[in-house]
Amino acid sequence: MLKEILSVTGKPGLFKLVSQGKNMLIVESLIDGKRIPAYTKDKVVSLGDIAIFTENAEVPLGQVLESVKTKENGGLCSIDPKADNDKLRKYMLEVLPEYDRDRVYPSDIRKMIAWYNLLVNAKITDFVEEVKEETTPEAVVAE
């Protein structure tokens, strides 16, 4: 689901991919529902391609947002994105204890919290795609 949600540099909020043209994307704002073109010169990033640095590896943004959702019981964030840096870091420690404190800045945490709130307000709460287990013929028990 997060693959279709986009961040467009220079435009506030998040956008849902609606259609593709020859040299542009048609995106719809999650804030007001207006459709606008995003041209090839605009920097467009899919939320599905973003990851958070940890001490050992990178964690996809979807998993981090899922942790926030679990902590907040599916509701909006209990912390204001404009809170001071120490509160933001403490909150991030609760959500992702092994995050890299040197490479994840407070501005990144602010953006993640703001995006989470936008997604929840837009009723988009499936942050991690479930992998469906396929049954193989060997797994089916013949009666």
C-alpha positions as CSV (number, residue, x, y, z in Angstrom):
1,M,0.0,0.0,0.0
2,L,2.8,2.4,0.8
3,K,4.2,2.0,-2.7
4,E,1.3,4.1,-4.0
5,I,1.7,6.9,-1.4
6,L,4.2,9.6,-2.6
7,S,6.1,12.5,-1.1
8,V,6.6,15.3,-3.7
9,T,9.4,17.8,-2.9
10,G,8.1,21.3,-2.6
11,K,4.5,20.3,-2.0
12,P,3.0,19.8,1.5
13,G,1.6,16.5,2.7
14,L,1.4,13.2,1.0
15,F,-0.1,12.1,-2.3
16,K,-1.7,9.0,-3.7
17,L,-0.7,7.9,-7.2
18,V,-3.7,8.1,-9.5
19,S,-2.3,7.8,-13.0
20,Q,0.8,8.1,-15.1
21,G,1.3,10.2,-18.2
22,K,4.2,10.5,-20.6
23,N,6.3,13.0,-18.6
24,M,4.3,13.2,-15.4
25,L,2.3,11.5,-12.7
26,I,-1.2,12.5,-11.6
27,V,-1.3,12.5,-7.9
28,E,-4.1,13.2,-5.4
29,S,-3.5,15.0,-2.1
30,L,-4.3,13.1,1.0
31,I,-5.1,16.4,2.7
32,D,-7.7,17.9,0.5
33,G,-8.2,15.4,-2.4
34,K,-7.1,17.8,-5.1
35,R,-5.4,16.2,-8.1
36,I,-2.2,17.8,-9.4
37,P,0.5,16.8,-11.9
38,A,4.0,15.8,-10.6
39,Y,6.5,16.4,-13.4
40,T,9.8,14.6,-14.1
41,K,11.7,17.6,-12.6
42,D,9.9,17.1,-9.3
43,K,11.6,14.8,-6.8
44,V,9.0,12.1,-6.1
45,V,9.6,9.4,-3.5
46,S,7.4,6.4,-2.7
47,L,7.0,5.8,1.0
48,G,7.5,2.1,0.3
49,D,11.1,2.9,-0.8
50,I,12.0,4.7,2.5
51,A,13.8,3.0,5.3
52,I,15.0,4.1,8.8
53,F,18.7,3.5,9.7
54,T,19.3,1.2,12.7
55,E,22.5,0.1,14.4
56,N,22.6,-3.1,12.3
57,A,20.6,-2.5,9.1
58,E,17.7,-0.5,7.7
59,V,14.1,-1.0,8.7
60,P,11.4,-0.2,6.1
61,L,9.3,2.8,6.9
62,G,6.2,0.5,6.8
63,Q,7.4,-1.5,9.7
64,V,8.2,1.6,11.7
65,L,4.8,3.0,11.1
66,E,3.3,-0.3,12.1
67,S,5.2,0.0,15.4
68,V,3.8,3.5,15.9
69,K,0.3,2.2,15.1
70,T,0.7,-0.6,17.7
71,K,2.0,1.9,20.3
72,E,-0.9,4.3,19.6
73,N,-3.6,1.6,19.3
74,G,-4.3,2.7,15.8
75,G,-5.0,6.3,16.8
76,L,-3.1,9.5,16.1
77,C,0.4,10.1,17.5
78,S,0.4,11.1,21.2
79,I,3.4,13.3,20.6
80,D,3.3,16.6,18.6
81,P,5.6,16.6,15.6
82,K,6.7,20.1,16.7
83,A,7.9,18.8,20.1
84,D,11.4,19.5,21.2
85,N,14.2,17.2,20.0
86,D,14.7,15.3,23.3
87,K,11.0,14.3,23.3
88,L,11.2,13.2,19.7
89,R,14.2,11.1,20.3
90,K,12.6,9.5,23.4
91,Y,9.5,8.7,21.4
92,M,11.6,7.1,18.6
93,L,13.4,5.0,21.2
94,E,10.0,3.6,22.3
95,V,9.0,2.9,18.7
96,L,12.3,1.6,17.3
97,P,14.8,1.1,20.2
98,E,17.8,0.2,17.8
99,Y,17.5,3.3,15.6
100,D,20.8,5.0,14.7
101,R,20.9,8.2,16.7
102,D,23.7,9.6,14.6
103,R,22.0,9.2,11.2
104,V,18.3,9.7,12.1
105,Y,17.7,13.4,12.8
106,P,14.9,15.0,14.8
107,S,13.6,16.5,11.5
108,D,13.3,12.9,10.1
109,I,11.3,11.9,13.2
110,R,9.0,15.0,12.8
111,K,8.4,14.1,9.2
112,M,7.6,10.4,10.1
113,I,5.1,11.5,12.8
114,A,3.4,14.0,10.5
115,W,3.2,11.3,7.7
116,Y,1.8,8.8,10.2
117,N,-1.0,11.3,11.3
118,L,-1.8,12.1,7.7
119,L,-2.1,8.4,6.8
120,V,-4.3,7.7,9.8
121,N,-6.6,10.7,9.0
122,A,-6.9,9.4,5.4
123,K,-7.9,5.9,6.8
124,I,-4.7,4.3,5.3
125,T,-3.5,2.0,8.1
126,D,-2.1,-1.0,6.2
127,F,1.5,-0.1,6.4
128,V,3.0,-3.6,5.9
129,E,1.8,-5.9,3.2
130,E,1.0,-9.3,4.5
131,V,2.7,-12.1,2.7
132,K,0.2,-14.8,1.9
133,E,1.5,-18.3,2.2
134,E,0.8,-20.3,-0.8
135,T,-0.2,-23.9,-0.3
136,T,1.8,-26.4,-2.3
137,P,0.3,-29.7,-3.5
138,E,2.6,-31.5,-1.0
139,A,1.0,-29.4,1.8
140,V,-2.5,-30.5,0.9
141,V,-3.4,-33.6,2.8
142,A,-5.3,-36.1,0.6
143,E,-8.3,-37.7,2.3
